[in-house]
Amino acid sequence: MLRSFDAVVNRLHAALDATDAAAASLLKDHAALDDGNTQLGARLDRALASNLIVLIQAHAEKSKVKCQESRPSKAFNGCKQPLILRELTMDFQWVQGTIDSEGTDRGHVEGG
């Protein structure tokens, strides 16, 4: 009887060990997914920032061309004030709208 009790206990220990190993593996996989998620979010943020910079530069170049096509004025470095103000306001509104709609925190897990 003692031998069969020991056999049952050994089987239970084996089952518990297997469960512990599976749980440890799942925790490891979960941690890897969290790390990957955070890294992916950071890469997306960098790509978004990089794309914004490129688009702002392109918009600035377009504004510069428009500025050069307008009548020169010494007070505003060769450009008419209304054109500069209108273009800068449009640039700012476009960038702000892009940031608001795209967001910069995608992929991050809050609270670690």
N, C-alpha and C positions, 0 to 999 in steps of 0.2 A: 504494500500500500504506500509506503514511504517513497518507493521508487516511482510509482506512477504520479504521486504528488510532485516529486522533483521534476519529472518529465513535463508536467503541466506548467510548472513554474518556469522551466527553461523555455518552453514554447511561448509563454507570455512575455518573457524577457526578450526573446528574439523578435516578437511582434512589436514590442515597445521600442526596441532598438531600430527596427526598420521604420517605424513611425517617426522617431526622432531624426533619423537620417533624411527622410523625405521632407520633414518640416525644415530642417537646416538647409536643404537644397532649395526649397521654395523661398526661404528668406534670402538666400544668396541671389537667386534669380530676381527677386523683387528689388533688392538693393541695386543690382546691375541695371534693371529697368529704370529705377529712379535716377541713377547716375547718367544713363543714356538720355533720359528725358531732359534732365538739366542741361546736359551738353548740347542736345539738339536745340533746346530753347535759346541757349546762348548763341549758337551758330545762326539761328533764325534772326535774333536781334542784331547780330553783326551784319548779316546780309541786308536786313531792312535799313539799318543805318547807312551802309555803303550805298544801297540803291537810292536812298534819300539824298545823299551827298551828290551822287552822279546826276540825279534829276534836278537838284537845286543848281548845280553848276551849269547844266544845259539851259535851265530857265534863265540863269544870270547871263549867259552868253546871248540868248535870244533878247533879253532886256537891253544888253549892251548894243546890239545891232539896232534895236528900235531907238535907243538913246542917240546913237550916231546919226540916225536918219532924221531926228527932230532938229529944230533950229537951235544953234549953240547959244549958251548964256554963260558968261564968266562966273557968275555967282554960284552956279551949280556944276562946276567942272565940265562945261561944255554941253549940258543937257538942261532942258526946261524942267523946272521944279514939279509941275503937276504930273509929268510922265514918270519921273523917278518915284514920287510918292505913290502913284497908282500901281506901278510895277512892284515896288517893295511890299505894299499892302497885299497885293495879289499873291506874291511869293510867300509871305508869312501866313496868310489864310490857307493857301494850298498845303504848306508844310504842316500847319497845325491840324488841318482836316485829315491829312494822311496819317499823322500820328494818332489822332483820335480814333480813326476807323480801323487802323491796322493794330494798334496797341504795341507795347514793347515788352510785355511780360508773358508772351505765349510760351508754353512748355515748361514753365517753372512751377515747382511744387512749393507752395507757401508753407512756412512753419517747419521746414526740413523734415 
